[in-house]
């Protein structure tokens, strides 16, 4: 039995439409909806599956959905007006860390496994390899670009990078339209099961415990309905905490397999959701909660994405990067919600060492950006 939350103001809106793309890390939304976790906080949730990240963006901006499971970098791309409409956006919380990968065609993966460098393997094609990601400013584009550059491959000159919705990735690799892709699960497991490709890197190898999907909305939604936004964060924190149990991940994998959610056999979802990518020692597990350490929307994480947009000449405007990130990431709202739930608040900054040995702690974004040898 659950009891209503009487410690917070009643939400201004009680029924919320949440967008998601067919990915395993939409699990918190599925848990919240299927287990009716919003009831305790005075809200109901309607899940609205979207065909692509562009559709998530467009429906957030039009108001057809209230909030969404979204790429961290999608939110910042819209905020900065890079390659599309500009709007003031909000990151309410982080939904997960890790859980993404890079898969290459089997011949390329076997060449790398046989001792060839990434640069040598890709160069053996005699043409620019076609490697897909999921949104121009999204996390997958940034992980792919960072990984390629760390291996001496210029992601804008040596590679043809294209955008494909995640559910199309494995099929496109099977059809020979791609040489590889960077996306979330279960599409890497699907590609391997089809014999078309093999995972060559996990994104946790690029940035260990990197932020990935966020709970996003327009900033005016959070401003107009602050109690609703807090109730939604509380609900998602409950869902993320529930997912900490391995048994619960196996349980939700069964639900995710349904046609309404992922439409992929459970056997291809569960191994990489319940363990560290099916037991591969190279990977860190996808994390949803970890006592709340996952979920705090650090401003420094937002600034990191802006450094990468500058690195690849997607942004050259003279703006206050830290100020932009502080306005997008709703740290005060998150802190209120987390305190109400008795969840510990982590430090604002954390130190991360990337695959190329570069260290990021958010203290000197200008110096960090200047230190990259490979840039656009």
C-alpha positions as CSV (number, residue, x, y, z in Angstrom):
1,X,0.0,0.0,0.0
2,X,1.2,3.5,-0.8
3,X,0.2,6.7,0.9
4,X,-0.1,10.2,-0.5
5,X,2.8,12.6,-0.1
6,X,1.6,15.3,2.2
7,X,4.9,17.1,2.6
8,X,4.9,19.0,-0.7
9,X,2.4,21.4,-2.3
10,X,-0.2,19.8,-4.5
11,X,0.9,19.6,-8.2
12,X,-0.7,22.2,-10.5
13,X,-1.1,19.6,-13.2
14,X,-2.1,16.0,-12.3
15,X,-1.8,14.2,-15.7
16,X,1.5,14.3,-17.6
17,X,2.4,13.1,-21.0
18,X,6.0,11.9,-21.1
19,X,7.9,11.2,-24.4
20,X,10.5,8.5,-24.8
21,X,12.4,6.7,-27.6
22,X,12.6,2.9,-27.7
23,X,15.7,2.4,-25.6
24,X,16.4,0.3,-22.6
25,X,17.3,3.4,-20.5
26,X,13.7,4.6,-20.8
27,X,13.2,2.0,-18.0
28,X,12.5,4.7,-15.3
29,X,9.6,6.1,-17.3
30,X,8.3,2.6,-17.9
31,X,8.6,1.7,-14.2
32,X,6.9,5.0,-13.1
33,X,4.0,4.4,-15.5
34,X,3.4,0.7,-15.1
35,X,3.7,0.7,-11.3
36,X,1.7,4.0,-11.0
37,X,4.5,5.5,-8.8
38,X,3.2,9.0,-9.4
39,X,0.0,8.3,-7.4
40,X,1.9,9.0,-4.1
41,X,2.9,12.4,-5.5
42,X,-0.4,13.3,-7.0
43,X,0.2,12.7,-10.6
44,X,-0.5,10.2,-13.3
45,X,1.8,9.4,-16.3
46,X,1.0,8.7,-19.9
47,X,3.8,7.3,-21.9
48,X,4.1,8.6,-25.5
49,X,6.6,6.6,-27.7
50,X,8.4,8.8,-30.3
51,X,10.1,7.6,-33.5
52,X,13.2,9.7,-33.1
53,X,14.9,12.4,-31.0
54,X,13.9,15.0,-33.4
55,X,10.2,14.1,-32.7
56,X,10.9,14.3,-29.0
57,X,12.3,17.8,-29.5
58,X,9.5,19.0,-31.7
59,X,6.7,17.7,-29.4
60,X,8.4,19.2,-26.3
61,X,8.5,22.5,-28.1
62,X,4.9,22.3,-29.3
63,X,3.6,21.2,-25.9
64,X,2.2,17.9,-27.2
65,X,4.3,16.2,-24.5
66,X,5.1,17.8,-21.1
67,X,8.5,16.2,-20.4
68,X,10.6,13.5,-21.9
69,X,13.4,11.0,-21.5
70,X,15.9,12.9,-23.6
71,X,19.6,13.0,-24.7
72,X,21.5,15.4,-22.4
73,X,23.0,16.9,-25.5
74,X,19.6,17.3,-27.2
75,X,18.5,19.7,-24.5
76,X,21.6,21.8,-24.9
77,X,21.4,21.8,-28.6
78,X,17.9,23.3,-28.4
79,X,18.9,25.8,-25.8
80,X,21.7,27.0,-28.0
81,X,19.8,26.9,-31.2
82,X,22.3,24.6,-32.9
83,X,21.0,23.3,-36.2
84,X,17.3,23.8,-35.3
85,X,14.8,25.9,-33.3
86,X,16.0,27.7,-30.2
87,X,14.0,27.5,-26.9
88,X,14.7,27.8,-23.2
89,X,15.0,24.3,-21.9
90,X,15.3,22.6,-18.5
91,X,17.1,19.5,-17.2
92,X,15.2,18.4,-14.2
93,X,17.4,15.4,-13.3
94,X,19.7,12.8,-14.8
95,X,18.0,9.4,-15.5
96,X,21.0,7.2,-16.0
97,X,24.7,6.9,-16.5
98,X,26.6,4.6,-18.9
99,X,24.7,2.0,-21.0
100,X,25.6,3.1,-24.5
101,X,28.1,1.7,-27.0
102,X,29.8,1.8,-30.4
103,X,29.3,-1.1,-32.7
104,X,31.1,-1.6,-36.0
105,X,30.5,-4.0,-38.9
106,X,31.9,-7.5,-38.2
107,X,34.9,-7.2,-40.6
108,X,36.0,-3.9,-39.0
109,X,35.4,-5.2,-35.5
110,X,37.4,-8.4,-36.3
111,X,40.2,-6.3,-37.7
112,X,40.5,-4.3,-34.5
113,X,40.2,-7.5,-32.5
114,X,43.0,-8.9,-34.5
115,X,45.4,-6.1,-33.6
116,X,44.7,-3.3,-36.1
117,X,44.2,0.1,-34.7
118,X,40.9,1.9,-35.1
119,X,42.5,4.2,-37.6
120,X,44.0,1.3,-39.6
121,X,40.7,-0.6,-39.6
122,X,38.6,2.3,-40.8
123,X,41.2,3.3,-43.3
124,X,41.2,-0.1,-44.8
125,X,37.8,0.6,-46.4
126,X,39.4,3.0,-48.9
127,X,36.6,5.5,-48.4
128,X,35.2,7.4,-45.5
129,X,33.3,5.0,-43.2
130,X,29.6,5.7,-42.7
131,X,29.0,5.8,-38.9
132,X,25.6,6.8,-37.5
133,X,24.7,8.6,-34.3
134,X,21.2,9.6,-33.1
135,X,21.1,13.5,-33.0
136,X,23.6,16.1,-34.1
137,X,24.2,17.6,-30.7
138,X,23.3,14.5,-28.7
139,X,25.3,12.3,-26.4
140,X,25.9,9.7,-29.0
141,X,27.4,12.1,-31.4
142,X,29.7,13.5,-28.7
143,X,30.8,10.0,-27.5
144,X,31.5,8.9,-31.1
145,X,33.4,12.1,-31.9
146,X,35.5,11.9,-28.8
147,X,36.3,8.2,-29.3
148,X,37.3,8.6,-32.9
149,X,39.5,11.6,-32.1
150,X,41.2,9.7,-29.3
151,X,42.1,7.1,-31.8
152,X,43.5,9.6,-34.3
153,X,40.5,9.7,-36.6
154,X,39.0,13.1,-37.3
155,X,35.2,12.7,-36.9
156,X,34.3,15.4,-39.3
157,X,36.9,14.9,-42.0
158,X,37.7,11.2,-42.0
159,X,34.2,9.8,-41.3
160,X,30.8,10.4,-42.8
161,X,28.6,10.9,-39.7
162,X,24.9,10.5,-40.3
163,X,21.8,10.7,-38.1
164,X,19.5,7.7,-37.8
165,X,16.8,7.0,-35.1
166,X,18.0,4.3,-32.6
167,X,15.5,1.6,-33.6
168,X,16.8,1.8,-37.2
169,X,20.5,1.3,-36.4
170,X,20.8,-2.5,-36.4
171,X,18.7,-2.9,-39.6
172,X,20.8,-0.3,-41.4
173,X,24.0,-2.2,-40.4
174,X,22.5,-5.5,-41.6
175,X,21.5,-3.8,-44.9
176,X,25.1,-2.6,-45.4
177,X,24.0,1.1,-45.3
178,X,26.4,1.6,-42.3
179,X,29.8,0.7,-41.2
180,X,29.0,1.3,-37.6
181,X,26.9,3.3,-35.1
182,X,26.8,4.8,-31.6
183,X,23.5,4.5,-29.8
184,X,21.9,3.1,-26.7
185,X,20.7,-0.5,-26.0
186,X,19.2,-2.8,-27.0
187,X,20.2,-2.0,-30.5
188,X,23.8,-3.2,-30.1
189,X,22.6,-6.5,-28.8
190,X,20.2,-6.7,-31.7
191,X,23.0,-6.0,-34.2
192,X,25.2,-8.7,-32.6
193,X,22.4,-11.2,-32.6
194,X,21.8,-10.6,-36.3
195,X,25.5,-11.3,-37.0
196,X,26.0,-7.9,-38.7
197,X,28.3,-6.2,-36.1
198,X,30.2,-6.3,-32.9
199,X,30.5,-3.9,-30.0
200,X,34.0,-2.5,-30.1
201,X,33.7,0.1,-27.3
202,X,31.4,1.0,-24.4
203,X,30.8,4.7,-23.6
204,X,31.8,4.0,-20.0
205,X,35.2,3.4,-21.5
206,X,35.2,6.9,-23.0
207,X,33.9,8.7,-19.8
208,X,33.4,6.4,-16.9
209,X,30.0,6.9,-15.3
210,X,29.1,9.6,-17.8
211,X,25.7,11.3,-17.7
212,X,23.4,10.1,-20.4
213,X,19.6,10.5,-20.6
214,X,17.9,13.3,-18.6
215,X,14.3,14.2,-17.7
216,X,13.8,17.3,-19.8
217,X,11.1,19.9,-20.3
218,X,10.7,23.4,-21.5
219,X,11.8,25.9,-18.9
220,X,8.4,27.6,-18.9
221,X,6.8,24.4,-17.9
222,X,9.0,24.1,-14.8
223,X,8.4,27.8,-14.0
224,X,4.7,27.6,-14.4
225,X,4.2,24.3,-12.7
226,X,7.0,24.0,-10.1
227,X,5.1,21.7,-7.8
228,X,4.3,19.4,-10.7
229,X,7.9,19.4,-11.8
230,X,9.0,18.5,-8.2
231,X,6.3,15.7,-8.1
232,X,7.6,14.4,-11.4
233,X,11.2,14.3,-10.1
234,X,10.1,12.6,-6.9
235,X,8.3,10.0,-9.0
236,X,11.3,9.4,-11.2
237,X,13.6,9.1,-8.2
238,X,11.3,6.4,-6.8
239,X,11.5,4.6,-10.2
240,X,15.3,4.9,-10.4
241,X,15.7,3.6,-6.9
242,X,13.4,0.6,-7.7
243,X,15.7,-0.2,-10.7
244,X,18.7,-0.6,-8.4
245,X,17.7,-4.2,-7.7
246,X,18.9,-6.7,-10.3
247,X,15.6,-8.7,-9.9
248,X,13.7,-5.5,-10.7
249,X,15.7,-5.0,-13.8
250,X,14.9,-8.5,-15.0
251,X,11.2,-7.7,-14.3
252,X,11.2,-4.5,-16.2
253,X,13.0,-6.1,-19.1
254,X,9.9,-8.3,-19.7
255,X,7.7,-5.2,-19.8
256,X,10.1,-3.3,-22.1
257,X,9.9,-6.1,-24.6
258,X,6.3,-5.2,-25.4
259,X,5.4,-3.7,-28.7
260,X,4.3,-0.5,-27.0
261,X,7.7,0.1,-25.5
262,X,10.7,-1.4,-27.3
263,X,9.3,-4.3,-29.3
264,X,12.5,-6.3,-28.9
265,X,12.8,-9.8,-27.3
266,X,13.5,-9.8,-23.6
267,X,16.6,-12.0,-24.2
268,X,18.2,-9.1,-26.1
269,X,17.2,-6.5,-23.5
270,X,17.9,-8.1,-20.1
271,X,21.6,-9.0,-20.2
272,X,22.9,-5.5,-21.0
273,X,20.3,-3.9,-18.7
274,X,20.7,-6.2,-15.7
275,X,24.5,-6.5,-15.7
276,X,27.5,-4.7,-17.0
277,X,26.5,-5.0,-20.7
278,X,26.0,-8.7,-20.6
279,X,29.0,-9.4,-18.4
280,X,31.6,-7.7,-20.6
281,X,34.4,-6.8,-18.3
282,X,35.2,-3.6,-20.3
283,X,31.9,-2.0,-19.4
284,X,30.5,-0.3,-16.3
285,X,26.8,-1.1,-15.7
286,X,24.1,1.3,-16.6
287,X,23.3,3.1,-13.3
288,X,19.9,4.6,-12.6
289,X,20.1,5.7,-8.9
290,X,23.1,4.6,-6.8
291,X,21.7,6.3,-3.7
292,X,20.9,9.4,-5.7
293,X,24.5,9.9,-6.9
294,X,23.3,9.4,-10.5
295,X,20.5,11.9,-10.6
296,X,21.8,15.3,-9.6
297,X,21.9,17.6,-12.7
298,X,25.4,19.0,-12.3
299,X,26.0,22.3,-14.0
300,X,29.6,21.2,-14.8
301,X,28.2,18.3,-16.9
302,X,26.2,20.8,-19.0
303,X,29.3,22.9,-19.5
304,X,31.2,19.8,-20.7
305,X,28.7,19.4,-23.6
306,X,29.2,23.1,-24.5
307,X,33.0,22.6,-24.6
308,X,32.5,19.8,-27.2
309,X,30.2,22.0,-29.3
310,X,33.0,24.5,-29.4
311,X,35.6,21.9,-30.1
312,X,33.8,20.8,-33.2
313,X,32.8,24.3,-34.4
314,X,29.1,23.8,-33.7
315,X,29.2,26.9,-31.5
316,X,31.3,30.0,-31.7
317,X,29.1,32.5,-29.9
318,X,30.6,34.6,-27.2
319,X,28.3,33.5,-24.4
320,X,28.6,32.7,-20.7
321,X,28.8,28.9,-20.9
322,X,28.6,28.4,-17.1
323,X,25.6,30.8,-16.9
324,X,23.8,29.0,-19.7
325,X,24.3,25.6,-17.9
326,X,23.2,27.0,-14.6
327,X,20.0,28.3,-16.2
328,X,19.3,24.9,-17.9
329,X,20.1,22.5,-15.1
330,X,17.4,22.9,-12.4
331,X,19.6,22.2,-9.4
332,X,17.4,24.1,-6.9
333,X,14.3,22.3,-8.0
334,X,16.1,19.0,-7.9
335,X,17.5,19.7,-4.4
336,X,14.0,20.5,-3.1
337,X,12.7,17.2,-4.5
338,X,15.6,15.1,-3.3
339,X,15.6,16.6,0.2
340,X,11.8,15.9,0.4
341,X,12.6,12.3,-0.4
342,X,15.5,12.0,2.0
343,X,18.0,11.5,-0.8
344,X,21.6,12.6,-0.3
345,X,22.9,15.4,-2.5
346,X,26.3,14.8,-4.1
347,X,29.1,17.4,-4.6
348,X,28.5,19.9,-7.4
349,X,31.7,18.8,-9.1
350,X,33.3,15.5,-9.7
351,X,36.6,14.6,-11.4
352,X,36.5,12.4,-14.5
353,X,39.4,10.9,-16.5
354,X,38.5,10.2,-20.1
355,X,39.9,7.5,-22.5
356,X,42.6,9.9,-23.8
357,X,43.8,10.7,-20.3
358,X,42.2,14.2,-20.3
359,X,40.8,15.2,-16.9
360,X,37.5,17.2,-16.5
361,X,36.3,18.7,-13.3
362,X,34.5,21.8,-14.6
363,X,36.8,24.3,-13.0
364,X,38.5,25.6,-16.2
365,X,36.4,25.0,-19.3
366,X,38.5,27.4,-21.4
367,X,41.8,25.7,-20.5
368,X,40.3,22.3,-21.0
369,X,39.1,23.1,-24.5
370,X,42.4,24.7,-25.4
371,X,44.2,21.4,-24.5
372,X,42.7,19.4,-27.3
373,X,45.1,18.7,-30.2
374,X,42.3,17.5,-32.6
375,X,39.6,20.0,-33.2
376,X,37.5,21.1,-36.2
